[in-house]
């Protein structure tokens, strides 16, 4: 769990039912509005608690938002790993399947996904460092699962397989960064509508890389 339990011990000691009610309200508010525009007054009214109690649990709005963000990261990480069973051994098929898994989760949990995407693409200046650290940690933690027991038998015999994998991951990270830079200047609602097109474009890049690594017979 990414959340520092000791920091939020007063909230963590609540019943699961009460915690979920407050978290659900926070997710609803932060998904509808940006971090800056989200209203703690609206949150406490919908959650049926006082503002004093909310800050007793979290200290301030900034820590509340980071808690919710960490909750979402934990939630998606757990779901992602559960859906990663029976992965294809082929390296490129595995990459495409993980992309489809992420898109499926985005459709199933749109409010939480919107908060996560908005944090990565539109984090306010005072949160950028902490959000970036979380993004990098997610990326690093997903790599062992993505690369575990992959089949590299189709790789061209005249190339170093480890270097090829490293090059592919760097290239795909570059593609991801390209879209993150584009999304920075795009309204959050429009980003949401573009996700399927991004996945299609992403898969075209994968096919190009596949041809270079597998050769003309792929």
C-alpha positions in Angstrom: 0.0 0.0 0.0 1.4 3.4 -1.1 -0.5 5.4 1.5 1.4 6.2 4.7 -1.0 4.6 7.1 0.5 6.4 10.1 -0.1 9.8 8.5 -3.8 9.0 8.0 -4.2 6.7 11.1 -7.4 8.5 12.3 -9.1 7.9 9.0 -7.7 4.3 8.6 -9.3 3.4 12.0 -12.8 4.1 10.7 -15.0 1.3 9.6 -14.6 0.1 6.0 -18.1 1.3 5.2 -17.5 4.8 6.5 -14.1 5.1 4.8 -15.7 3.9 1.5 -18.5 6.5 1.7 -16.0 9.3 2.2 -13.7 8.1 -0.5 -16.5 7.7 -3.0 -17.6 11.2 -2.4 -14.1 12.5 -2.8 -13.7 10.5 -6.1 -16.9 12.0 -7.4 -15.8 15.6 -6.5 -12.2 15.3 -7.8 -13.4 13.7 -11.0 -15.9 16.4 -11.8 -13.5 19.3 -10.9 -9.8 19.9 -10.9 -7.8 19.7 -7.7 -8.0 23.5 -7.4 -11.7 23.7 -8.1 -12.9 20.7 -6.0 -14.8 21.9 -3.0 -14.2 20.4 0.5 -17.6 22.0 1.5 -19.3 19.9 -1.1 -17.4 16.8 0.0 -18.4 17.1 3.7 -22.0 17.9 2.8 -22.3 14.8 0.6 -20.3 12.6 3.0 -22.4 13.8 6.0 -19.5 14.9 8.1 -18.2 18.3 9.3 -15.3 20.1 7.7 -13.5 19.9 11.0 -13.7 16.1 11.0 -12.5 16.0 7.4 -9.4 18.0 8.3 -9.0 16.0 11.5 -8.6 12.9 9.2 -6.5 14.4 6.5 -5.0 17.7 7.7 -5.7 19.7 4.6 -7.1 19.5 1.1 -3.6 18.7 -0.4 -3.2 15.6 1.8 -6.8 14.6 1.1 -6.1 14.7 -2.6 -2.9 12.7 -2.4 -4.6 10.1 -0.2 -7.4 9.7 -2.9 -4.7 9.6 -5.6 -2.8 6.9 -3.8 -6.0 5.0 -3.1 -6.8 5.0 -6.8 -3.2 3.9 -7.7 -3.5 1.0 -5.2 -7.0 0.1 -6.6 -5.8 0.0 -10.2 -2.6 -1.8 -9.4 -4.5 -4.6 -7.7 -7.0 -4.8 -10.5 -4.3 -4.7 -13.1 -2.3 -7.6 -11.6 -5.5 -9.7 -11.2 -6.3 -9.2 -14.9 -2.7 -10.0 -16.0 -3.2 -13.8 -15.5 -2.5 -16.0 -18.4 -0.5 -13.4 -20.4 0.6 -14.3 -23.9 4.3 -15.3 -24.0 4.9 -13.3 -27.2 6.4 -9.9 -26.2 4.4 -7.7 -28.5 1.1 -9.5 -27.9 1.7 -9.0 -24.2 2.3 -5.3 -24.6 -0.9 -5.0 -26.7 -2.9 -7.0 -24.1 -1.7 -4.8 -21.2 -2.9 -1.8 -23.3 -6.3 -3.3 -23.7 -6.5 -4.1 -20.0 -5.7 -0.5 -19.1 -8.4 0.7 -21.6 -10.9 -1.8 -20.1 -10.2 -0.5 -16.6 -10.7 3.1 -17.8 -14.1 2.2 -19.1 -15.1 0.3 -16.0 -13.9 3.0 -13.5 -14.1 6.3 -15.4 -14.2 8.6 -12.4 -11.1 7.1 -10.8 -9.2 6.9 -14.2 -10.1 10.5 -14.9 -8.5 11.6 -11.6 -5.4 9.6 -12.3 -5.0 10.9 -15.9 -5.7 14.5 -14.8 -3.1 14.2 -12.1 -0.5 13.0 -14.6 -1.3 15.5 -17.3 -2.5 18.6 -15.3 -0.9 18.4 -11.9 -0.6 21.8 -10.2 2.9 23.1 -9.6 2.9 22.3 -5.9 2.0 18.7 -6.6 4.0 17.9 -9.7 7.0 16.4 -7.9 4.9 14.0 -5.8 2.7 13.0 -8.8 5.7 12.4 -10.9 7.3 10.2 -8.2 4.1 8.1 -8.1 4.0 7.8 -11.9 7.6 6.7 -12.1 7.0 4.1 -9.3 4.0 2.7 -11.1 6.1 2.3 -14.3 9.0 0.6 -12.5 6.8 -1.8 -10.6 4.9 -2.9 -13.7 8.1 -3.8 -15.6 8.9 -7.1 -13.8 5.3 -8.4 -14.6 5.5 -7.2 -18.2 8.8 -8.9 -18.8 8.3 -12.1 -16.8 8.8 -15.3 -18.8 8.5 -13.6 -22.2 9.2 -15.6 -25.4 12.0 -14.0 -27.4 12.4 -16.9 -29.9 11.0 -14.8 -32.8 13.6 -12.1 -32.2 16.1 -11.8 -35.1 19.2 -13.8 -34.3 21.6 -11.0 -35.3 20.5 -8.6 -32.5 21.0 -8.5 -28.8 17.6 -9.5 -27.3 18.1 -7.5 -24.0 19.1 -4.4 -25.9 16.2 -4.9 -28.2 13.8 -5.1 -25.3 15.4 -2.0 -23.7 15.1 -0.1 -27.0 11.4 -1.1 -27.4 10.6 0.0 -23.9 12.4 3.3 -24.3 10.6 3.9 -27.6 7.2 3.2 -26.1 8.0 5.4 -23.1 8.8 8.1 -25.6 5.4 7.6 -27.3 3.7 7.8 -23.9 5.6 11.0 -23.1 4.6 12.5 -26.4 0.9 12.1 -25.6 1.4 13.3 -22.0 2.9 16.5 -23.4 0.0 16.9 -25.9 -2.5 16.3 -23.1 -1.0 19.0 -21.0 -2.6 21.6 -23.3 -5.8 19.7 -23.8 -9.0 19.9 -21.6 -9.4 16.8 -19.4 -12.8 15.8 -21.0 -11.3 15.8 -24.5 -8.4 13.6 -23.3 -10.9 11.1 -22.2 -12.5 10.9 -25.7 -9.1 10.6 -27.4 -8.0 7.4 -25.4 -9.2 4.8 -28.0 -7.5 6.7 -30.8 -4.3 6.9 -28.7 -4.4 3.1 -28.2 -4.8 2.6 -31.9 -1.9 4.9 -32.6 0.1 3.1 -29.9 -0.5 -0.3 -31.6 0.7 1.1 -34.9 4.0 2.0 -33.3 4.2 -1.5 -31.8 3.7 -3.0 -35.3 6.6 -0.9 -36.6 8.9 -2.0 -33.8 7.8 -5.6 -34.2 8.9 -5.5 -37.9 12.3 -4.3 -36.9 12.8 -6.9 -34.1 11.2 -9.9 -35.6 12.2 -9.2 -39.2 10.3 -9.4 -42.5 8.9 -12.9 -41.6 7.0 -11.7 -38.5 
